Amino acid sequence: MSRAVEALLAGAERMALGDGRFLRLLSAQETLEARREGEALARTGREKALCSNAALLARALEGPEGPLFSHAQAALEGMTAREIGVLSAQWAAFDRAQNPTPEHPEQVEEWKRELAGHTGERLRWRVLRAFGVLPHEERARSMKERDVLRCALHLLLDQEEELERLCPACRREALEGRCPVCGAPVGAAEAGENAAFDRERYKALSRGVRP
């Protein structure tokens, strides 16, 4: 598995610097705010890079109890220009490794192929999607593999129980793979997966309505 996909599945949020300090990944909003703060602080074009890096580190650099600086000006006053340059370069390398973005379409296809073969991750995604949870949320990050499997098994059992309530003819129709646009058959569901199960179609059939 490529390092990029490994980072997508279990990337680190913080990097220890070895002296009690950490560098934290930033959200897109935080990065944008840092850029704007740096631009507002710089008086000349030559100061822009230093001020932008100071604004970034004011958000990304943390100690055991949280952020070390409240804003970019405090970071400029608390560190040397050399230290700001070194730490911002370390943060950029950490961000590239743990927060990958595709550089070309072929890379997206490669990552898709890798994820398609990762059964555990695909199962986890189906469970999170069913409950409307995003992978970065604390309730998702705290789930153990057994929690994911337990939820997945219950979802499968619920699906099977719903199908059992239908008559044989409606059950076959509910399981029949249909195009979501035109409704034409697209092939039968694979055994054991019920991949073609359409919950809305099931609901309509259970009410005696033919979709």
C-alpha positions in Angstrom: 0.0 0.0 0.0 1.3 3.4 -0.9 2.3 5.9 1.8 -0.4 8.3 0.5 -3.2 5.8 1.1 -1.7 4.8 4.5 -1.9 8.4 5.4 -5.5 8.6 4.3 -6.4 5.6 6.5 -4.4 6.3 9.6 -2.4 9.5 9.1 -0.8 11.3 12.2 -2.4 14.5 13.4 0.7 15.7 15.2 4.4 15.4 14.9 6.6 15.4 18.0 9.7 17.7 17.8 11.5 15.9 20.6 11.7 18.9 22.9 8.1 18.7 24.3 6.7 20.6 21.4 4.5 19.4 18.6 3.5 20.4 15.1 -0.2 19.9 14.3 -1.9 19.5 10.9 -4.1 22.4 10.1 -7.5 22.5 8.5 -8.0 24.3 5.2 -9.7 27.1 7.0 -6.8 27.5 9.5 -4.3 27.6 6.7 -6.3 30.2 4.9 -6.6 32.3 8.0 -2.8 32.0 8.6 -2.1 33.2 5.0 -4.4 36.2 5.5 -2.9 37.1 8.8 0.6 36.9 7.4 -0.3 39.1 4.5 -1.8 41.7 6.8 1.2 41.7 9.1 3.9 42.1 6.3 4.9 45.6 5.5 6.9 44.7 2.4 7.0 41.9 -0.1 10.2 40.6 1.5 8.5 40.2 4.9 5.6 38.2 3.5 7.1 34.7 3.7 8.4 35.2 7.3 5.1 36.7 8.5 3.1 33.9 6.8 5.2 31.3 8.4 4.9 32.9 11.8 1.1 33.0 11.4 1.1 29.3 10.4 3.3 28.3 13.4 1.1 30.3 15.7 -1.6 27.8 14.9 0.4 24.6 14.3 3.1 24.8 17.1 1.9 23.4 20.4 3.3 22.4 23.8 1.9 19.9 26.3 -0.9 22.3 27.3 -1.8 23.6 23.8 -0.8 26.4 21.5 2.4 28.3 22.4 1.5 31.5 20.6 -1.8 33.3 20.4 -1.1 35.1 17.1 1.6 35.7 14.4 3.1 38.7 16.2 3.7 36.7 19.3 5.4 34.0 17.2 7.7 36.6 15.6 8.6 38.0 19.0 9.1 34.5 20.6 11.3 32.9 17.9 14.2 33.8 15.6 13.7 34.1 11.9 15.9 31.0 11.4 13.8 28.9 13.9 10.6 30.0 12.1 12.1 28.9 8.8 13.2 25.5 10.1 9.9 24.8 11.8 7.8 25.9 8.9 9.8 23.6 6.6 9.3 20.7 9.0 5.6 21.4 9.1 5.4 21.6 5.2 7.1 18.2 4.9 4.8 16.7 7.6 1.8 18.1 5.9 2.8 16.6 2.5 3.3 13.2 4.0 0.2 13.0 6.2 -2.2 15.2 4.3 -1.8 14.1 0.7 -3.5 15.6 -2.3 -3.5 14.2 -5.8 -1.2 15.8 -8.3 -2.8 14.2 -11.4 -5.9 12.1 -12.4 -3.9 8.9 -12.6 -3.0 9.2 -9.0 -6.7 9.3 -8.0 -7.4 6.1 -9.9 -4.4 4.4 -8.3 -5.6 5.4 -4.8 -9.1 4.2 -5.7 -7.8 0.8 -6.7 -5.9 0.5 -3.5 -8.9 1.4 -1.4 -11.1 -1.0 -3.3 -8.9 -3.9 -2.2 -9.0 -2.8 1.5 -12.0 -4.7 2.8 -11.8 -3.4 6.3 -11.7 0.2 5.3 -14.6 -0.2 2.8 -16.6 -1.9 5.6 -15.9 0.9 7.9 -16.9 3.5 5.4 -20.3 1.7 4.8 -21.0 1.7 8.5 -20.1 5.4 8.9 -22.1 6.4 5.8 -25.1 4.5 7.2 -25.0 6.5 10.4 -24.1 9.8 8.8 -20.6 10.0 10.5 -17.5 11.4 8.9 -14.2 9.6 9.5 -12.5 12.5 11.3 -15.2 12.8 13.9 -14.2 11.7 17.4 -17.0 9.1 17.6 -15.7 7.5 14.4 -12.0 7.7 15.5 -12.9 6.0 18.8 -14.6 3.0 17.2 -12.7 -0.3 17.5 -12.7 -2.8 14.7 -15.2 -4.9 16.7 -17.5 -1.9 16.9 -17.4 -1.5 13.1 -18.1 -5.2 12.6 -20.9 -5.3 15.1 -22.6 -2.4 13.4 -22.1 -3.9 9.9 -23.6 -7.2 11.0 -26.6 -5.5 12.5 -27.1 -3.6 9.3 -27.0 -6.8 7.2 -29.4 -8.5 9.6 -31.8 -5.5 9.4 -31.7 -5.7 5.7 -32.4 -9.4 5.6 -35.3 -9.0 8.1 -36.8 -6.3 5.9 -36.5 -8.6 2.8 -38.1 -11.5 4.7 -41.2 -9.4 5.2 -41.8 -9.3 1.5 -43.5 -11.9 -0.6 -41.2 -13.9 -2.9 -42.1 -11.9 -6.0 -41.5 -8.5 -4.3 -38.3 -9.8 -2.6 -36.9 -10.7 -6.0 -37.8 -7.3 -7.3 -36.3 -5.5 -4.3 -33.0 -7.4 -4.8 -33.0 -6.9 -8.5 -30.2 -4.5 -9.6 -31.8 -1.4 -11.2 -30.2 1.7 -12.7 -31.0 4.6 -10.4 -31.7 6.9 -13.4 -33.9 4.9 -15.8 -34.8 1.9 -13.7 -33.5 -0.7 -16.2 -32.1 -4.0 -14.8 -28.3 -3.9 -14.4 -27.8 -7.5 -13.1 -28.4 -9.5 -10.0 -26.9 -8.8 -6.6 -23.9 -10.8 -5.6 -24.6 -13.6 -3.2 -24.1 -12.6 0.5 -23.7 -8.9 -0.2 -27.1 -7.7 -1.3 -25.3 -5.0 -3.2 -28.4 -4.1 -5.2 -30.7 -3.7 -2.3 -32.6 -0.5 -2.8 -34.1 0.7 0.5 -36.5 3.2 -1.2 -37.7 0.5 -3.6 -38.3 -1.8 -0.6 -40.3 0.9 1.2 -42.5 1.4 -1.9 -43.0 -2.3 -2.4 -43.9 -2.8 1.3 -46.6 -0.2 0.9 -48.0 -2.1 -2.2 -46.7 0.5 -4.6 -44.9 -0.6 -7.7 -41.9 1.8 -8.4 
